C-alpha cells in the first residue's frame, strides 16, 4: 500500500486547476489507448469549480462519458441532485458531445433505481474517479451508519451500484452509490479535499483504513488515491 503523497496547494483555485488537469490527463490517456474514455465524478459543492475548468478544455468530447460516484434519490431538478450540479458544471462539454450517464431513475423505489443504474454502470470502464470526503470520513455514499456498510465496502461484492440508507447523510438518507468493488476497477482514483480537519482525517485513515470509510480507498489495487488538498 502506497503512502499518501498529497499534492498540496496554497489556494483552492490552484487546487481546482490541478484536479482538472488530473482528470483531463486520464481521459486523454484513455482516448489514446482505446478511443473512448469515462470519468466518474463525485457531487457536493467542493469539486464543482474543478469540473467547470475541465469542461472548458479542448478535449474530444463526443468520445467521453461521465458517470456519477453517487447520487441522492431525488430527481435531477431537485437542488440536492448531484446530476443537476454535474450538468451545470459540465455544460460546455455536454454541449460539445460528451455524455452524462445518470445514476438516478424515476423508479418505484430505491432498490429498483439501483437495479436500473447497475445495468448502465456495470459495463463501464471507468478510467478515472474523482472522490470527495465528508467531515465524518465518508466517501461516495459509504456512511459508517449505513445498514449495508460492510457490503458497500466489500471487495467481493458483485454489484457496481448499490442502494443504501444512511441516517446521518445530508439532504436525504436514501442514496445510490458505486460500491468499493466497482470503484476498484477504475484506472485511477483521485481524492479532492480541503481544510485542516480533512487533511488530518485522511492521514489517520491511511494508518488505519477502518478508522473512516474513506480509508478503504487505500486498498485500491494500484495503491490509490492521489490526494489533492488545499487549506
Backbone as CSV, one residue per row, in Angstrom:
resi,resn,N_x,N_y,N_z,CA_x,CA_y,CA_z,C_x,C_y,C_z
1,UNK,0.852,-1.190,0.000,0.000,0.000,0.000,0.888,1.239,0.000
2,UNK,0.660,2.126,-0.956,1.485,3.313,-1.100,1.159,4.345,-0.028
3,UNK,2.192,5.007,0.484,1.954,6.086,1.441,1.267,7.264,0.743
4,UNK,0.400,7.977,1.487,-0.213,9.155,0.882,0.859,10.169,0.503
5,UNK,0.770,10.706,-0.666,1.691,11.738,-1.130,0.843,12.877,-1.659
6,UNK,0.179,13.610,-0.746,-0.792,14.591,-1.206,-0.162,15.708,-2.019
7,UNK,-0.835,16.074,-3.083,-0.475,17.277,-3.824,-1.118,18.437,-3.079
8,UNK,-0.302,19.280,-2.470,-0.799,20.343,-1.606,-0.652,21.700,-2.288
9,UNK,-1.684,22.519,-2.138,-1.740,23.812,-2.821,-2.086,24.902,-1.822
10,UNK,-1.550,26.090,-2.062,-1.782,27.202,-1.143,-3.171,27.789,-1.315
11,UNK,-3.734,27.664,-2.506,-5.048,28.244,-2.761,-5.990,27.195,-3.339
12,UNK,-7.249,27.408,-3.147,-8.232,26.484,-3.703,-8.337,26.630,-5.221
13,UNK,-8.037,27.807,-5.731,-8.027,27.973,-7.192,-6.974,27.067,-7.819
14,UNK,-5.788,27.035,-7.222,-4.729,26.164,-7.731,-5.105,24.698,-7.574
15,UNK,-5.764,24.377,-6.482,-6.230,23.010,-6.247,-7.175,22.562,-7.354
16,UNK,-8.117,23.417,-7.702,-9.104,23.056,-8.718,-8.459,22.897,-10.090
17,UNK,-7.506,23.735,-10.406,-6.777,23.602,-11.681,-6.055,22.260,-11.737
18,UNK,-5.417,21.884,-10.637,-4.676,20.619,-10.616,-5.617,19.426,-10.737
19,UNK,-6.761,19.496,-10.073,-7.730,18.408,-10.171,-8.270,18.276,-11.591
20,UNK,-8.536,19.416,-12.227,-8.998,19.386,-13.615,-7.926,18.792,-14.521
21,UNK,-6.666,19.160,-14.282,-5.552,18.592,-15.059,-5.496,17.074,-14.899
22,UNK,-5.658,16.610,-13.673,-5.573,15.174,-13.368,-6.634,14.395,-14.134
23,UNK,-7.856,14.902,-14.106,-8.939,14.216,-14.811,-8.702,14.263,-16.318
24,UNK,-8.324,15.433,-16.832,-8.100,15.588,-18.267,-6.990,14.670,-18.766
25,UNK,-5.911,14.572,-17.998,-4.807,13.708,-18.411,-5.233,12.251,-18.467
26,UNK,-6.032,11.818,-17.502,-6.513,10.437,-17.504,-7.432,10.180,-18.695
27,UNK,-8.284,11.139,-19.004,-9.186,10.986,-20.144,-8.401,10.935,-21.456
28,UNK,-7.421,11.803,-21.600,-6.621,11.815,-22.828,-5.840,10.517,-22.993
29,UNK,-5.323,9.981,-21.890,-4.588,8.711,-21.956,-5.516,7.586,-22.397
30,UNK,-6.737,7.582,-21.886,-7.693,6.547,-22.270,-8.096,6.686,-23.732
31,UNK,-8.281,7.912,-24.187,-8.628,8.135,-25.591,-7.517,7.627,-26.502
32,UNK,-6.281,7.881,-26.116,-5.154,7.427,-26.936,-5.043,5.913,-26.948
33,UNK,-5.433,5.289,-25.843,-5.270,3.838,-25.715,-6.417,3.056,-26.333
34,UNK,-7.667,3.511,-26.125,-8.795,2.692,-26.571,-9.890,3.476,-27.296
35,UNK,-9.641,4.755,-27.553,-10.562,5.512,-28.383,-11.778,6.063,-27.697
36,UNK,-11.929,5.813,-26.406,-13.020,6.381,-25.633,-12.574,6.489,-24.177
37,UNK,-13.319,7.244,-23.378,-12.895,7.473,-22.010,-14.110,7.722,-21.130
38,UNK,-13.939,7.457,-19.827,-15.023,7.650,-18.869,-14.459,8.123,-17.542
39,UNK,-15.067,9.159,-16.989,-14.710,9.663,-15.662,-15.925,9.572,-14.763
40,UNK,-15.733,9.081,-13.546,-16.778,9.076,-12.525,-16.500,10.222,-11.567
41,UNK,-17.500,11.067,-11.346,-17.302,12.292,-10.584,-18.202,12.333,-9.360
42,UNK,-17.644,12.833,-8.266,-18.404,12.998,-7.030,-19.193,14.296,-7.068
43,UNK,-20.231,14.346,-6.250,-21.043,15.546,-6.143,-20.561,16.445,-5.017
44,UNK,-21.471,17.261,-4.515,-21.117,18.208,-3.469,-20.651,19.524,-4.049
45,UNK,-20.487,20.498,-3.178,-20.113,21.840,-3.633,-18.613,21.990,-3.869
46,UNK,-17.781,21.221,-3.188,-16.332,21.421,-3.273,-15.771,21.252,-4.680
47,UNK,-16.084,20.160,-5.411,-15.379,19.934,-6.676,-15.953,20.657,-7.885
48,UNK,-17.074,21.342,-7.752,-17.717,21.932,-8.925,-16.789,22.840,-9.727
49,UNK,-15.973,23.702,-9.098,-15.073,24.535,-9.908,-14.089,23.723,-10.743
50,UNK,-13.628,22.591,-10.220,-12.709,21.741,-10.994,-13.409,21.183,-12.222
51,UNK,-14.659,20.800,-12.078,-15.399,20.250,-13.217,-15.658,21.317,-14.269
52,UNK,-15.933,22.539,-13.819,-16.134,23.627,-14.775,-14.847,23.915,-15.554
53,UNK,-13.715,23.873,-14.880,-12.434,24.067,-15.560,-12.174,22.933,-16.549
54,UNK,-12.499,21.714,-16.152,-12.342,20.569,-17.047,-13.183,20.742,-18.302
55,UNK,-14.429,21.158,-18.125,-15.358,21.284,-19.253,-14.939,22.357,-20.240
56,UNK,-14.081,23.268,-19.797,-13.599,24.324,-20.690,-12.401,23.875,-21.524
57,UNK,-11.880,22.665,-21.258,-10.720,22.167,-22.001,-11.127,21.737,-23.411
58,UNK,-10.143,21.701,-24.276,-10.363,21.283,-25.658,-10.068,19.789,-25.768
59,UNK,-11.066,18.960,-25.424,-10.942,17.515,-25.491,-11.901,16.965,-26.545
60,UNK,-11.711,15.727,-26.892,-12.568,15.071,-27.888,-13.846,14.620,-27.188
61,UNK,-14.694,15.578,-26.886,-15.840,15.341,-26.014,-16.816,14.270,-26.508
62,UNK,-17.082,14.124,-27.793,-18.033,13.078,-28.205,-17.596,11.661,-27.833
63,UNK,-16.326,11.478,-27.526,-15.847,10.142,-27.153,-15.655,9.989,-25.635
64,UNK,-16.205,10.955,-24.882,-16.020,10.946,-23.426,-17.372,10.831,-22.737
65,UNK,-17.417,9.944,-21.741,-18.617,9.779,-20.925,-18.307,10.127,-19.474
66,UNK,-19.303,10.676,-18.811,-19.215,10.952,-17.382,-20.228,10.092,-16.643
67,UNK,-19.809,9.547,-15.510,-20.680,8.815,-14.613,-20.654,9.508,-13.254
68,UNK,-21.542,9.120,-12.374,-21.587,9.661,-11.026,-20.977,8.662,-10.054
69,UNK,-20.268,9.169,-9.065,-19.772,8.312,-7.987,-20.928,7.904,-7.083
70,UNK,-21.824,8.840,-6.816,-23.005,8.532,-6.011,-24.078,9.561,-6.303
71,UNK,-25.272,9.283,-5.813,-26.403,10.167,-6.083,-27.430,10.058,-4.965
72,UNK,-28.045,11.172,-4.661,-29.183,11.164,-3.747,-30.418,10.702,-4.520
73,UNK,-31.322,10.042,-3.835,-32.511,9.517,-4.506,-33.541,10.634,-4.657
74,UNK,-33.177,11.585,-5.514,-34.037,12.729,-5.836,-33.930,12.968,-7.335
75,UNK,-34.955,13.512,-7.962,-34.901,13.768,-9.406,-33.887,14.846,-9.739
76,UNK,-33.430,14.908,-10.990,-32.356,15.834,-11.356,-32.708,17.312,-11.232
77,UNK,-33.993,17.636,-11.164,-34.345,19.036,-10.973,-34.279,19.454,-9.506
78,UNK,-34.112,18.505,-8.593,-34.030,18.801,-7.166,-32.702,19.486,-6.871
79,UNK,-32.709,20.460,-5.971,-31.492,21.229,-5.685,-30.397,20.367,-5.059
80,UNK,-30.748,19.216,-4.480,-29.748,18.345,-3.861,-29.173,17.318,-4.831
81,UNK,-29.647,17.307,-6.058,-29.215,16.300,-7.029,-27.775,16.523,-7.469
82,UNK,-26.968,15.474,-7.386,-25.605,15.554,-7.915,-25.618,15.678,-9.431
83,UNK,-26.559,15.005,-10.073,-26.664,15.110,-11.528,-26.913,16.559,-11.945
84,UNK,-27.756,17.247,-11.206,-28.037,18.652,-11.526,-26.752,19.479,-11.486
85,UNK,-25.951,19.295,-10.424,-24.697,20.039,-10.318,-23.759,19.688,-11.460
86,UNK,-23.641,18.398,-11.783,-22.721,17.997,-12.847,-23.162,18.543,-14.204
87,UNK,-24.434,18.530,-14.459,-24.913,19.076,-15.741,-24.617,20.570,-15.834
88,UNK,-24.703,21.256,-14.716,-24.375,22.692,-14.708,-22.883,22.905,-14.937
89,UNK,-22.052,22.188,-14.191,-20.606,22.387,-14.281,-20.035,21.927,-15.615
90,UNK,-20.591,20.846,-16.146,-20.064,20.243,-17.371,-20.782,20.721,-18.631
91,UNK,-21.622,21.725,-18.513,-22.465,22.158,-19.632,-21.688,22.376,-20.933
92,UNK,-20.522,23.038,-20.933,-19.806,23.220,-22.202,-19.380,21.905,-22.841
93,UNK,-18.934,20.954,-22.030,-18.526,19.651,-22.569,-19.719,18.869,-23.090
94,UNK,-20.829,18.914,-22.352,-22.036,18.199,-22.788,-22.577,18.802,-24.081
95,UNK,-22.465,20.115,-24.204,-22.933,20.778,-25.426,-22.089,20.388,-26.633
96,UNK,-20.840,19.968,-26.391,-19.951,19.565,-27.478,-19.929,18.060,-27.706
97,UNK,-20.846,17.334,-27.052,-20.995,15.919,-27.360,-20.663,14.934,-26.269
98,UNK,-20.145,15.392,-25.129,-19.903,14.471,-24.015,-21.238,13.936,-23.495
99,UNK,-21.202,12.781,-22.860,-22.404,12.124,-22.348,-22.324,12.005,-20.837
100,UNK,-23.423,12.269,-20.160,-23.526,12.049,-18.722,-24.518,10.920,-18.484
101,UNK,-24.069,9.870,-17.804,-24.908,8.704,-17.546,-25.544,8.864,-16.169
102,UNK,-26.854,9.042,-16.095,-27.489,9.248,-14.793,-27.368,8.011,-13.908
103,UNK,-27.386,8.246,-12.610,-27.485,7.146,-11.658,-28.914,7.067,-11.120
104,UNK,-29.566,8.201,-10.980,-30.971,8.238,-10.554,-31.892,7.870,-11.709
105,UNK,-32.977,7.193,-11.393,-34.069,6.994,-12.345,-35.371,7.066,-11.569
106,UNK,-36.471,7.474,-12.217,-37.758,7.607,-11.527,-38.406,6.239,-11.299
107,UNK,-37.798,5.447,-10.466,-38.268,4.092,-10.209,-39.292,4.077,-9.075
108,UNK,-39.914,2.897,-8.869,-40.892,2.758,-7.789,-40.244,2.943,-6.424
109,UNK,-39.014,2.489,-6.294,-38.325,2.589,-5.010,-36.817,2.584,-5.246
110,UNK,-36.081,2.728,-4.164,-34.629,2.838,-4.244,-33.990,1.575,-4.820
111,UNK,-34.501,0.423,-4.439,-33.924,-0.841,-4.923,-34.073,-0.965,-6.436
112,UNK,-35.221,-0.582,-6.945,-35.435,-0.655,-8.394,-34.524,0.336,-9.112
113,UNK,-34.343,1.522,-8.529,-33.443,2.510,-9.126,-32.012,1.982,-9.156
114,UNK,-31.606,1.281,-8.107,-30.256,0.714,-8.064,-30.083,-0.348,-9.141
115,UNK,-31.106,-1.152,-9.366,-31.021,-2.178,-10.411,-30.896,-1.537,-11.789
116,UNK,-31.632,-0.455,-12.010,-31.556,0.248,-13.286,-30.167,0.847,-13.482
117,UNK,-29.629,1.464,-12.423,-28.282,2.042,-12.516,-27.239,0.949,-12.709
118,UNK,-27.424,-0.182,-12.077,-26.479,-1.289,-12.222,-26.364,-1.716,-13.681
119,UNK,-27.490,-1.770,-14.381,-27.468,-2.167,-15.791,-26.677,-1.184,-16.641
120,UNK,-26.695,0.099,-16.267,-25.963,1.119,-17.013,-24.487,1.173,-16.630
121,UNK,-24.196,0.957,-15.352,-22.854,1.191,-14.831,-21.958,-0.035,-14.846
122,UNK,-22.518,-1.213,-14.699,-21.676,-2.416,-14.641,-20.790,-2.583,-15.877
123,UNK,-21.259,-2.245,-17.086,-20.392,-2.418,-18.257,-19.323,-1.336,-18.433
124,UNK,-19.381,-0.270,-17.632,-18.484,0.854,-17.848,-17.043,0.511,-17.505
125,UNK,-16.131,1.037,-18.303,-14.715,1.038,-17.987,-14.404,2.441,-17.479
126,UNK,-14.275,2.584,-16.163,-14.017,3.890,-15.570,-12.505,4.135,-15.572
127,UNK,-12.093,5.156,-16.268,-10.665,5.458,-16.386,-10.155,6.274,-15.211
128,UNK,-11.004,7.117,-14.677,-10.616,7.941,-13.538,-11.854,8.242,-12.707
129,UNK,-11.702,8.180,-11.396,-12.768,8.550,-10.470,-12.242,9.646,-9.562
130,UNK,-13.014,10.712,-9.424,-12.636,11.780,-8.511,-13.555,11.720,-7.298
131,UNK,-12.961,11.409,-6.166,-13.710,11.224,-4.932,-13.645,12.476,-4.074
132,UNK,-14.598,12.586,-3.153,-14.571,13.606,-2.126,-14.642,12.924,-0.768
133,UNK,-14.655,13.701,0.288,-14.750,13.136,1.630,-15.464,14.111,2.547
134,UNK,-16.379,13.599,3.345,-17.085,14.425,4.299,-16.310,14.570,5.602
135,UNK,-16.779,15.469,6.457,-16.139,15.673,7.755,-16.207,14.422,8.624
136,UNK,-17.171,13.535,8.340,-17.295,12.290,9.088,-16.458,11.164,8.493
137,UNK,-15.726,11.463,7.426,-14.865,10.458,6.814,-15.527,9.615,5.755
138,UNK,-16.776,9.917,5.389,-17.408,9.130,4.328,-16.893,9.574,2.968
139,UNK,-16.888,8.663,2.036,-16.616,8.966,0.640,-17.641,8.219,-0.181
140,UNK,-17.892,8.677,-1.427,-19.056,8.180,-2.171,-20.253,8.301,-1.217
141,UNK,-21.117,7.284,-1.140,-22.144,7.265,-0.096,-21.895,6.082,0.831
142,UNK,-20.633,5.923,1.179,-20.252,4.902,2.148,-20.267,5.542,3.531
143,UNK,-21.416,5.513,4.167,-21.569,6.070,5.504,-21.458,4.951,6.524
144,UNK,-20.732,5.215,7.591,-20.480,4.171,8.584,-21.751,3.664,9.242
145,UNK,-22.808,4.500,9.261,-24.038,4.060,9.915,-25.025,3.391,8.949
146,UNK,-24.621,3.200,7.707,-25.496,2.511,6.752,-25.648,1.046,7.156
147,UNK,-26.858,0.534,7.072,-27.106,-0.848,7.478,-26.294,-1.836,6.644
148,UNK,-26.038,-1.502,5.385,-25.305,-2.412,4.494,-23.872,-1.946,4.253
149,UNK,-23.289,-1.247,5.237,-21.951,-0.691,5.062,-20.922,-1.760,4.687
150,UNK,-20.942,-2.879,5.391,-19.950,-3.923,5.113,-20.040,-4.412,3.677
151,UNK,-21.248,-4.480,3.153,-21.421,-4.898,1.764,-20.934,-3.815,0.811
152,UNK,-21.181,-2.563,1.141,-20.743,-1.453,0.295,-19.241,-1.452,0.091
153,UNK,-18.503,-1.777,1.137,-17.040,-1.666,1.064,-16.346,-3.015,0.877
154,UNK,-17.126,-4.058,0.601,-16.532,-5.370,0.371,-15.931,-5.447,-1.028
155,UNK,-14.714,-5.967,-1.135,-14.096,-6.106,-2.448,-14.673,-7.287,-3.221
156,UNK,-15.482,-8.101,-2.564,-16.084,-9.270,-3.219,-17.533,-9.039,-3.629
157,UNK,-18.012,-7.833,-3.458,-19.384,-7.507,-3.827,-19.539,-7.583,-5.351
158,UNK,-20.495,-8.351,-5.872,-20.648,-8.444,-7.321,-21.300,-7.218,-7.952
159,UNK,-21.845,-6.325,-7.134,-22.559,-5.163,-7.664,-21.618,-4.000,-7.894
160,UNK,-21.915,-3.223,-8.927,-21.207,-1.966,-9.191,-21.914,-0.809,-8.513
161,UNK,-23.249,-0.810,-8.537,-24.060,0.242,-7.911,-24.919,-0.380,-6.819
162,UNK,-24.958,0.277,-5.679,-25.734,-0.212,-4.537,-26.724,0.849,-4.065
163,UNK,-27.837,0.400,-3.559,-28.745,1.257,-2.810,-28.305,1.240,-1.354
164,UNK,-28.430,2.384,-0.679,-28.075,2.415,0.734,-28.936,3.434,1.457
165,UNK,-29.083,3.238,2.752,-29.839,4.154,3.603,-28.946,4.513,4.782
166,UNK,-28.599,5.786,4.866,-27.681,6.255,5.901,-28.350,7.373,6.694
167,UNK,-28.721,7.134,7.943,-29.441,8.142,8.722,-28.713,9.476,8.848
168,UNK,-27.375,9.478,8.828,-26.639,10.732,9.014,-26.327,11.455,7.707
169,UNK,-26.728,10.900,6.581,-26.455,11.546,5.296,-27.272,12.832,5.165
170,UNK,-26.656,13.884,4.646,-27.359,15.156,4.481,-28.341,15.079,3.317
171,UNK,-29.318,15.961,3.346,-30.339,16.101,2.310,-31.322,14.932,2.315
172,UNK,-30.842,13.745,2.066,-31.701,12.556,2.107,-30.869,11.347,2.487
173,UNK,-31.402,10.466,3.338,-30.650,9.262,3.716,-30.654,8.194,2.638
174,UNK,-31.528,8.325,1.651,-31.612,7.333,0.582,-30.622,7.695,-0.526
175,UNK,-29.690,6.798,-0.790,-28.613,7.073,-1.733,-28.393,5.910,-2.700
176,UNK,-27.811,6.249,-3.832,-27.261,5.288,-4.785,-25.768,5.561,-4.854
177,UNK,-24.959,4.515,-4.912,-23.520,4.735,-4.856,-22.748,3.632,-5.549
178,UNK,-21.596,3.997,-6.108,-20.664,2.971,-6.535,-20.243,2.164,-5.306
179,UNK,-20.137,0.878,-5.448,-19.579,0.038,-4.399,-18.057,0.124,-4.452
180,UNK,-17.408,-0.335,-3.399,-15.953,-0.378,-3.425,-15.453,-1.325,-4.513
181,UNK,-16.133,-2.433,-4.701,-15.693,-3.374,-5.740,-15.836,-2.759,-7.121
182,UNK,-16.863,-1.931,-7.332,-16.990,-1.223,-8.603,-15.890,-0.199,-8.780
183,UNK,-15.564,0.517,-7.700,-14.514,1.525,-7.777,-13.137,0.898,-7.988
184,UNK,-12.944,-0.305,-7.496,-11.652,-0.984,-7.659,-11.272,-1.159,-9.130
185,UNK,-12.249,-1.136,-10.008,-11.959,-1.323,-11.429,-11.530,-0.034,-12.114
186,UNK,-11.621,1.084,-11.412,-11.205,2.361,-12.008,-9.696,2.372,-12.220
187,UNK,-9.277,2.954,-13.333,-7.851,3.006,-13.630,-7.083,3.899,-12.687
188,UNK,-7.669,5.036,-12.329,-7.042,5.982,-11.403,-8.117,6.499,-10.463
189,UNK,-7.702,6.835,-9.252,-8.622,7.411,-8.273,-7.966,8.621,-7.632
190,UNK,-8.646,9.755,-7.683,-8.197,10.956,-7.001,-9.111,11.259,-5.830
191,UNK,-8.605,11.976,-4.865,-9.394,12.401,-3.706,-9.167,13.890,-3.503
192,UNK,-10.218,14.669,-3.662,-10.148,16.128,-3.576,-10.715,16.563,-2.234
193,UNK,-9.880,17.154,-1.386,-10.319,17.579,-0.058,-9.760,18.961,0.261
194,UNK,-10.428,19.626,1.197,-9.991,20.948,1.640,-10.105,21.025,3.159
195,UNK,-9.262,21.865,3.753,-9.343,22.114,5.185,-8.437,21.220,6.010
196,UNK,-8.008,21.742,7.157,-7.084,21.029,8.034,-7.704,19.763,8.609
197,UNK,-8.992,19.820,8.940,-9.626,18.663,9.567,-9.596,17.447,8.646
198,UNK,-9.881,17.660,7.368,-9.874,16.545,6.429,-8.448,16.066,6.139
199,UNK,-7.494,16.985,6.157,-6.095,16.602,5.966,-5.667,15.626,7.062
200,UNK,-6.033,15.928,8.312,-5.702,15.054,9.428,-6.473,13.741,9.332
201,UNK,-7.716,13.833,8.925,-8.566,12.643,8.858,-8.059,11.642,7.834
202,UNK,-7.622,12.115,6.667,-7.159,11.172,5.654,-5.810,10.583,6.051
203,UNK,-5.004,11.335,6.784,-3.751,10.778,7.296,-4.012,9.658,8.286
204,UNK,-4.987,9.852,9.164,-5.346,8.818,10.124,-5.941,7.608,9.421
205,UNK,-6.697,7.847,8.356,-7.315,6.747,7.616,-6.276,5.896,6.914
206,UNK,-5.181,6.519,6.497,-4.106,5.731,5.900,-3.500,4.784,6.936
207,UNK,-3.298,5.290,8.143,-2.688,4.481,9.188,-3.613,3.352,9.642
208,UNK,-4.906,3.586,9.570,-5.896,2.568,9.942,-7.064,2.687,8.985
209,UNK,-7.080,1.856,7.961,-8.059,2.019,6.877,-9.487,1.833,7.343
210,UNK,-9.684,1.228,8.516,-11.055,1.052,9.017,-11.484,2.185,9.932
211,UNK,-10.617,3.186,10.127,-10.974,4.287,11.021,-12.005,5.220,10.405
212,UNK,-12.104,5.225,9.093,-13.080,6.041,8.380,-13.411,5.347,7.064
213,UNK,-14.631,5.492,6.560,-14.964,4.846,5.284,-13.987,5.175,4.165
214,UNK,-13.493,6.414,4.122,-12.571,6.809,3.054,-11.261,6.045,3.110
215,UNK,-10.944,5.438,4.230,-9.735,4.657,4.335,-9.691,3.495,3.365
216,UNK,-10.867,3.010,2.957,-10.895,1.898,2.004,-10.260,2.270,0.679
217,UNK,-10.203,3.555,0.389,-9.574,3.971,-0.865,-8.118,3.555,-0.931
218,UNK,-7.476,3.408,0.199,-6.079,2.992,0.210,-5.915,1.498,-0.049
219,UNK,-7.021,0.793,-0.165,-6.976,-0.629,-0.501,-7.172,-0.868,-1.992
220,UNK,-7.252,0.215,-2.754,-7.346,0.075,-4.203,-6.125,-0.698,-4.708
221,UNK,-6.282,-1.577,-5.691,-5.156,-2.406,-6.150,-3.912,-1.625,-6.561
222,UNK,-4.101,-0.419,-7.069,-2.948,0.367,-7.516,-2.395,1.273,-6.415
223,UNK,-2.926,1.146,-5.199,-2.403,1.942,-4.094,-2.892,3.364,-4.055
224,UNK,-4.021,3.629,-4.642,-4.577,4.972,-4.682,-5.256,5.283,-3.353
225,UNK,-5.721,6.490,-3.103,-5.933,7.567,-4.052,-4.767,8.545,-4.144
226,UNK,-4.787,9.330,-5.207,-3.924,10.510,-5.287,-4.683,11.641,-4.609
227,UNK,-4.144,12.123,-3.517,-4.839,13.132,-2.724,-4.478,14.529,-3.218
228,UNK,-5.501,15.358,-3.386,-5.340,16.778,-3.728,-5.918,17.577,-2.564
229,UNK,-5.108,18.487,-2.009,-5.541,19.211,-0.799,-5.121,20.672,-0.834
230,UNK,-5.995,21.511,-0.274,-5.677,22.914,-0.012,-6.357,23.303,1.299
231,UNK,-5.836,24.289,1.990,-6.453,24.718,3.262,-7.895,25.189,3.066
